[in-house]
Amino acid sequence: MTETRLTVGALLVQAAQAWPDRPALRFGDREASHAALLEEVRLCARALIAAGIGPGDRVGLFLPNGWACVVVMHALGMIGATAVTLNARLRVDDLRFAIRKARLRALFSADAPPFDGLSRVASALSDLPDLPVVDAGEGFAAFLGTGAEIPQAQLDQVAATVNPEDDWLIMFSSGTTADPKACRLSHRAVILSAAGMAARFGIGPDDRFWDPLPLFHMSTILPMTACRLQGACFIGVAHFDAGPALAEIEATRATIAYPAFPTLMADLIAHPDYAQRDLSAVRLTLAVGPPDLLRRFQAAWPQARQVSCYGLTEAGGLSCYNRPDDEPERRMTSAGRPIDGMSVRVADPDSGRILGPGQPGEIQLKGETLFSGYFDDPVQTAAAMTPDGWLRTGDLGRLSVSGDVTYVGRLKDMLRVGGENVAAAEIEGFLATHPAIKLAQVIGVPDPVLEEVPAAFVELEPGAALTAQDIVEYCRDRIARFKVPRHVRIVTAWPMSATKIQKFRLKQDFVAGSGADSAPAP
C-alpha cells in the first residue's frame, strides 16, 4: 500500500480508476459505480468549498443512514475537513453537548420520518443560532448544485494538501467520565484498519458486503472503506427489519452479511422467511457474543463461515478477527488474532504487569490504527495510554498461546445496550440534574432483547416525591433512548465500603420487577 492511498479522496480516485464500472454503493434501489460515486463526492466537495468549508473545519453529520450521509462524509475527507458523526438517536441535550464540544463549523441534518433531525437540531441550536445547518434531505440536490460554481482544478488543489495524518472522523465515545469523549481518527488509521479487515476476510471486487449498522459507527464506515480498497460493493441499510433484510440479501446476492450484534442476527434467523430465502451466495457472516450463542448462529447458517472480532473506536474500529478458515470451535470461542500492524497484550489492571497466555487482565493495543487522541482533551488522552504507548482498552480478556484474543467483559463501568456503549456515569450525571434527585447510581442488568439495559438506583432529596415513571419521563425526551433507565429503584441507603458505594452489591441485590419501583421500557 502506497502512502498516496492513505487519504479518503485518493482512495476514491484509485477505486474509480481501477474499477470504474463496477458497483460501489447501494442503498435501497439506488446503486452507483465507483466512477459515478467519485463524481458525486467531487460535486459535494466543491459545494462544501463554495459554502466556505475547508481544511481543518469540523462539520457535524446528524443524519439517518442513507446516500447523502455517505457522500458528505467522503466529500469532507476529500477537502481535509473532519466529519463529526453524531448518533442519530441523540436527543436535544446530548446533541447540544456534542455540537459545543466539537466546535462545529457547520451541521448537516435532515427530516426523513421517523427521523426528525432538523427539528431536534433547531431545539439544540436555540442558543447557537449562527451555526449553518444544511438540509441533506429535500434540500440536498440544491446544495450539490452549488458545487458547479467551483472548478474541478480548485478542488484538486485543495485535495492535494490533505495529509494521511489529518483527522477524517470524530466519533463520540462514552467513557468513565460523565461526558462522552470526542475520538479523533485520521485518514491513515481508518484506511489501514479497513485494509486489515479486507485482508482477513479476503474481500475482492466480486464481493457484495451487506451491512445494516449505522453510519455513525465504525462498524459501517470500516467495511465501506474495505470495499473501496478492493473494488467491492457496499450495501447499506436505511432501517433494519428482518423480513426486508432477508429479501435484500437474497436479491442482491450479498456475499458477506454483517449483522454483528446478537439482536440483529437472532432476528434474521428467527424470521419466518429465513428458511425460504436463497442465501446461498453468502460466504461469510460476522457476529459477536458468547460461544453458545455463536454456535447457534453458525448452525442456523451452515453454508457461511461465521467469524467474530474485537476492537473499539480508539483503535480505529476493529483490531482482531478470526480467519474464515480457522476451525469452527476456534471461531466460536475467540475473537481471533490482531490484523497486520497491530499488537495485543494483556496486563494486570492494577500493577501493569504483563500477563502470560490464559491469564485474564486488561486488553491493551498498540499499532498503526490507533486514534489521534480525544479532541480538546489532553488529560483524557493521556489517561487512555500507558507510559510505553499502549492503549488501555478497559476491557477484560486473555490471550491464547497462539495469540487469539478472548474478550471476557469490561473493567470500566460501562454498559452495552443493544450494541451501544454508554458510561454509567453519563446517565448518573444526567439524573443528578433533576432537582429532586440527591444521588443516582446506574448499573447494567441483563435483558432478553438488548443484552443489557440501565437500571438506576436513586436517592431523593429530603421531602421530595418522585415515582419511577416520573424519572423515566424526565429522561425520555432529553437523552438518547438507549440511555433511559429501564428499571428504577428509589433507595434511602447505600451499600458502602469505607468511602465508596459498592456497585457490585447493587448488582447482586437487583431482581427485575421486584423490590421498589420498576419502570417500563421507554
HELIX and SHEET records of a PDB file:
HELIX    1   1 GLU A    3  ARG A    5  5                                   3    
HELIX    2   2 VAL A    8  ALA A   18  1                                  11    
HELIX    3   3 HIS A   34  ALA A   50  1                                  17    
HELIX    4   4 TRP A   67  MET A   78  1                                  12    
HELIX    5   5 VAL A   92  ALA A  102  1                                  11    
HELIX    6   6 GLY A  117  ALA A  124  1                                   8    
HELIX    7   7 PHE A  140  GLY A  145  1                                   6    
HELIX    8   8 THR A  146  GLU A  149  5                                   4    
HELIX    9   9 GLN A  152  ALA A  159  1                                   8    
HELIX   10  10 HIS A  187  PHE A  201  1                                  15    
HELIX   11  11 MET A  218  GLN A  230  1                                  13    
HELIX   12  12 ALA A  242  THR A  252  1                                  11    
HELIX   13  13 PRO A  262  ALA A  270  1                                   9    
HELIX   14  14 TYR A  274  GLN A  276  5                                   3    
HELIX   15  15 PRO A  291  ALA A  300  1                                  10    
HELIX   16  16 THR A  313  ALA A  315  5                                   3    
HELIX   17  17 PRO A  328  THR A  333  1                                   6    
HELIX   18  18 PRO A  378  ALA A  383  1                                   6    
HELIX   19  19 ALA A  424  LEU A  431  1                                   8    
HELIX   20  20 ALA A  468  ARG A  476  1                                   9    
HELIX   21  21 ARG A  481  LYS A  483  5                                   3    
HELIX   22  22 LYS A  503  ASP A  509  1                                   7    
SHEET    1   A 7 ARG A  30  SER A  33  0                                        
SHEET    2   A 7 PRO A  23  PHE A  27 -1                                        
SHEET    3   A 7 CYS A 233  GLY A 236  1                                        
SHEET    4   A 7 ARG A 208  ASP A 211  1                                        
SHEET    5   A 7 ILE A 256  ALA A 260  1                                        
SHEET    6   A 7 LEU A 284  ALA A 287  1                                        
SHEET    7   A 7 ARG A 305  VAL A 307  1                                        
SHEET    1   B 6 VAL A 133  ASP A 135  0                                        
SHEET    2   B 6 ALA A 106  SER A 109  1                                        
SHEET    3   B 6 ARG A  58  PHE A  62  1                                        
SHEET    4   B 6 THR A  82  THR A  85  1                                        
SHEET    5   B 6 ASP A 167  SER A 173  1                                        
SHEET    6   B 6 LYS A 181  SER A 186 -1                                        
SHEET    1   C 2 ASP A 111  ALA A 112  0                                        
SHEET    2   C 2 PHE A 115  ASP A 116 -1                                        
SHEET    1   D 3 CYS A 309  LEU A 312  0                                        
SHEET    2   D 3 GLY A 317  TYR A 321 -1                                        
SHEET    3   D 3 ARG A 337  PRO A 338 -1                                        
SHEET    1   E 4 MET A 342  ALA A 347  0                                        
SHEET    2   E 4 GLY A 361  GLY A 367 -1                                        
SHEET    3   E 4 LEU A 391  LEU A 399 -1                                        
SHEET    4   E 4 VAL A 405  ARG A 410 -1                                        
SHEET    1   F 2 MET A 414  VAL A 417  0                                        
SHEET    2   F 2 GLU A 420  ALA A 423 -1                                        
SHEET    1   G 3 ILE A 437  ASP A 447  0                                        
SHEET    2   G 3 GLU A 451  LEU A 460 -1                                        
SHEET    3   G 3 HIS A 487  ILE A 490  1                                        
END                                                                             
